[in-house]
Amino acid sequence: MYLSPVRNNRADSVILFIPHAGSCGEAYMPWFRYFSQHADCRYLQLPARGARREDVMPDSIQSMADLIMPELENLMGKKIVFFGHSMGGLIAFELACKMESYWDKPAHALFISGCRAPDEPIIRSLTGLGDKQLIRELAGMGGTETFLLEQPELLYPFLATLRQDICLCEKYVSPISEPLRTPIHILWGTEDDLITQKMIDGWRRFSSGENIAFYPHKGDHFYHHQQSENVMRLICEVLTPVGNN
């Protein structure tokens, strides 16, 4: 199973949280308390980490989404909501696209965080960096504690998975075909040096009409950790009708 177990079987909506590169879905479990009364909160268990650490990583974001689609099909009677950060945002986008193309069913909402539009090129590549350089990049993004720079050996075990994830993200391109009918909510940190305003604005090309909203937050690439309360509150406000239905 790629989706974590059901937590609220009586809910008519499911929020699926998808982690960033190098991370595990379990990191979102502290968020679940904000939504558990109104939705079945679940996370995506990606290959090559956590409970699926023995699994082989797919060779593309599209292939990753293909693995998950059979489990999503079992949720077609629910209102499906995605929240994905960085790589998780790309996976969430692919899943929403496949839902519409395979089943003609828009997701209830798509929250994409800290993520370039799929047809925008990356600012700089991280795949060729050495271990110490990559760790310093992570620290500069706010993605790891500063003290780990003095003890990089603590991070080495997860660098191989991180590199695989980064490679998938950097080579991912999705040309515009049919704009999504799914409501899209774009969140990002205003001090994120991996994301430009052009990359954020590019999401408009993937939405039909005015079915898109933008939410800047103060912070770096990992602003959603620094401002988790504000992000969760925003999701709750946007999804209030989900809990009332």
C-alpha positions as CSV (number, residue, x, y, z in Angstrom):
1,M,0.0,0.0,0.0
2,Y,1.3,3.4,-0.9
3,L,-1.3,5.2,1.1
4,S,-1.2,5.2,4.9
5,P,-4.0,3.4,6.7
6,V,-7.5,4.8,6.9
7,R,-8.0,7.0,10.1
8,N,-11.5,8.2,9.7
9,N,-13.6,5.9,7.6
10,R,-16.8,7.9,8.2
11,A,-15.4,11.1,6.6
12,D,-16.6,11.9,3.0
13,S,-13.3,13.5,2.1
14,V,-9.7,12.4,2.1
15,I,-6.6,14.7,2.4
16,L,-3.5,13.1,1.0
17,F,-0.2,14.6,2.2
18,I,2.8,14.0,-0.1
19,P,6.3,14.7,1.2
20,H,9.2,16.6,-0.3
21,A,12.4,15.1,-1.6
22,G,14.3,13.0,0.9
23,S,11.4,13.0,3.4
24,C,8.8,10.5,4.6
25,G,5.0,11.0,4.7
26,E,5.0,10.4,8.4
27,A,6.4,13.9,8.9
28,Y,2.9,15.2,8.3
29,M,1.3,13.2,11.1
30,P,1.4,16.2,13.6
31,W,-0.8,18.1,11.1
32,F,-3.6,15.5,11.1
33,R,-5.2,16.8,14.3
34,Y,-6.3,20.0,12.5
35,F,-8.4,18.0,10.0
36,S,-9.3,14.7,11.6
37,Q,-12.8,15.7,12.5
38,H,-13.7,16.6,8.9
39,A,-11.5,14.4,6.8
40,D,-9.6,11.1,6.6
41,C,-6.0,12.3,6.7
42,R,-3.5,10.1,5.1
43,Y,0.0,10.4,3.7
44,L,1.8,8.9,0.8
45,Q,4.4,6.3,1.6
46,L,7.0,6.8,-1.2
47,P,9.5,4.0,-2.3
48,A,13.1,3.8,-1.0
49,R,12.3,5.2,2.5
50,G,10.5,4.4,5.7
51,A,8.2,1.4,5.5
52,R,9.1,1.1,1.7
53,R,12.8,1.5,2.0
54,E,13.4,-1.8,0.2
55,D,11.4,-0.7,-2.8
56,V,13.0,0.5,-6.0
57,M,12.5,4.1,-6.9
58,P,10.5,4.7,-10.1
59,D,12.4,6.5,-12.9
60,S,10.0,9.4,-13.2
61,I,7.4,11.5,-11.4
62,Q,4.9,10.1,-13.9
63,S,5.8,6.5,-13.1
64,M,5.5,7.3,-9.4
65,A,2.0,8.6,-9.9
66,D,1.1,5.5,-12.0
67,L,1.9,3.3,-9.0
68,I,-0.5,5.2,-6.8
69,M,-3.5,5.5,-9.1
70,P,-4.9,2.0,-8.4
71,E,-5.3,2.9,-4.7
72,L,-6.8,6.3,-5.6
73,E,-9.4,4.5,-7.6
74,N,-10.7,2.9,-4.4
75,L,-11.4,6.5,-3.1
76,M,-13.5,7.6,-6.0
77,G,-16.6,7.9,-3.7
78,K,-14.7,10.5,-1.6
79,K,-13.7,14.1,-2.1
80,I,-10.0,13.9,-2.7
81,V,-7.7,16.7,-1.6
82,F,-3.9,16.8,-2.2
83,F,-1.2,18.7,-0.4
84,G,2.3,18.3,-1.7
85,H,5.4,20.3,-1.0
86,S,8.2,20.6,-3.6
87,M,8.6,17.1,-5.1
88,G,5.3,16.3,-3.4
89,G,3.7,19.1,-5.3
90,L,4.8,17.6,-8.6
91,I,3.4,14.2,-7.6
92,A,0.2,15.8,-6.4
93,F,-0.2,17.6,-9.8
94,E,0.4,14.4,-11.7
95,L,-2.2,12.6,-9.7
96,A,-4.7,15.3,-10.2
97,C,-4.0,15.3,-14.0
98,K,-4.5,11.5,-14.1
99,M,-7.7,11.6,-12.1
100,E,-9.2,14.0,-14.7
101,S,-7.8,12.2,-17.8
102,Y,-8.5,8.6,-16.6
103,W,-11.8,9.1,-14.7
104,D,-13.0,12.5,-15.8
105,K,-13.1,13.4,-12.1
106,P,-11.4,16.6,-10.7
107,A,-9.9,16.4,-7.3
108,H,-11.8,18.5,-4.7
109,A,-8.7,20.7,-4.2
110,L,-5.0,20.7,-5.0
111,F,-2.6,22.4,-2.7
112,I,0.9,22.8,-4.2
113,S,3.6,24.2,-2.0
114,G,7.1,25.4,-2.8
115,C,7.0,24.1,-6.3
116,R,7.8,25.4,-9.8
117,A,5.2,25.2,-12.6
118,P,5.8,22.0,-14.5
119,D,6.9,23.7,-17.7
120,E,9.3,26.1,-15.9
121,P,13.1,25.2,-16.0
122,I,14.9,24.8,-12.7
123,I,17.2,27.7,-11.5
124,R,20.2,25.4,-10.7
125,S,20.9,21.7,-10.6
126,L,21.8,20.0,-7.3
127,T,22.3,16.5,-8.7
128,G,26.1,17.0,-9.4
129,L,27.0,18.3,-6.0
130,G,29.2,16.4,-3.6
131,D,27.8,15.2,-0.2
132,K,29.1,18.2,1.8
133,Q,28.0,20.7,-0.8
134,L,24.5,19.1,-0.9
135,I,24.2,19.2,2.9
136,R,25.2,22.9,2.8
137,E,22.6,23.6,0.2
138,L,20.0,21.9,2.4
139,A,21.1,24.0,5.4
140,G,20.8,27.1,3.3
141,M,17.3,26.2,2.3
142,G,16.3,25.7,5.9
143,G,16.0,21.9,5.4
144,T,18.4,20.8,8.1
145,E,19.7,21.9,11.4
146,T,22.9,23.9,11.3
147,F,24.7,21.6,13.8
148,L,24.5,18.8,11.3
149,L,27.0,20.7,9.2
150,E,29.5,19.8,11.9
151,Q,28.3,16.1,11.9
152,P,27.5,15.4,8.2
153,E,27.9,11.6,8.8
154,L,24.4,11.8,10.5
155,L,22.9,12.7,7.1
156,Y,24.9,10.4,4.8
157,P,22.5,7.4,5.1
158,F,19.6,9.4,3.5
159,L,21.6,11.2,0.8
160,A,21.2,8.4,-1.8
161,T,17.4,8.6,-1.5
162,L,17.5,12.4,-1.6
163,R,19.7,12.4,-4.7
164,Q,17.2,10.0,-6.5
165,D,14.3,12.3,-5.6
166,I,16.2,15.4,-6.7
167,C,17.0,13.8,-10.1
168,L,13.3,13.0,-10.6
169,C,12.3,16.6,-9.8
170,E,14.9,18.2,-12.0
171,K,14.1,16.1,-15.1
172,Y,10.3,16.4,-14.7
173,V,8.6,18.4,-17.4
174,S,4.9,18.4,-18.1
175,P,3.8,20.4,-21.1
176,I,0.4,22.0,-21.0
177,S,-2.3,19.9,-22.6
178,E,-5.6,20.4,-21.0
179,P,-5.9,22.9,-18.1
180,L,-7.0,21.3,-14.8
181,R,-10.6,21.8,-13.7
182,T,-9.4,21.0,-10.1
183,P,-9.2,24.1,-7.9
184,I,-5.5,24.9,-7.4
185,H,-4.0,26.6,-4.4
186,I,-0.4,27.7,-4.7
187,L,1.7,28.3,-1.5
188,W,5.4,29.3,-1.3
189,G,8.0,31.0,0.8
190,T,8.8,34.5,-0.3
191,E,12.5,34.0,0.6
192,D,12.8,30.6,-1.2
193,D,15.9,30.9,-3.5
194,L,14.8,27.9,-5.5
195,I,11.5,29.5,-6.7
196,T,11.1,32.7,-8.7
197,Q,7.9,34.6,-9.1
198,K,7.8,33.6,-12.8
199,M,7.8,29.9,-11.7
200,I,4.9,30.6,-9.4
201,D,2.9,32.6,-11.9
202,G,3.4,29.8,-14.4
203,W,0.9,27.7,-12.6
204,R,-1.8,29.9,-14.1
205,R,-1.3,28.1,-17.4
206,F,-2.3,24.8,-15.9
207,S,-5.6,26.1,-14.4
208,S,-8.9,26.6,-16.2
209,G,-10.2,30.1,-15.8
210,E,-9.9,31.8,-12.4
211,N,-9.9,28.4,-10.6
212,I,-6.5,29.2,-8.9
213,A,-5.4,31.1,-5.8
214,F,-1.9,32.2,-4.5
215,Y,-0.7,32.4,-0.9
216,P,2.8,33.8,-0.3
217,H,4.2,33.1,3.2
218,K,7.3,34.6,4.8
219,G,10.1,32.1,4.9
220,D,12.5,30.0,2.9
221,H,12.0,26.7,0.9
222,F,10.8,25.0,4.1
223,Y,8.5,27.8,5.2
224,H,5.7,25.2,5.7
225,H,7.6,23.9,8.7
226,Q,8.4,27.4,10.0
227,Q,4.7,28.5,9.5
228,S,2.9,25.2,9.9
229,E,0.2,26.7,12.0
230,N,-0.6,29.3,9.4
231,V,-0.5,26.8,6.5
232,M,-2.8,24.4,8.4
233,R,-5.2,27.2,9.2
234,L,-5.3,28.2,5.5
235,I,-6.1,24.7,4.4
236,C,-8.9,24.5,7.0
237,E,-10.3,27.8,5.8
238,V,-10.3,26.7,2.2
239,L,-11.7,23.3,3.0
240,T,-14.4,24.4,5.4
241,P,-17.2,23.3,3.0
242,V,-15.7,19.8,2.9
243,G,-16.4,19.4,6.6
244,N,-19.9,20.9,6.3
245,N,-21.1,18.5,3.6
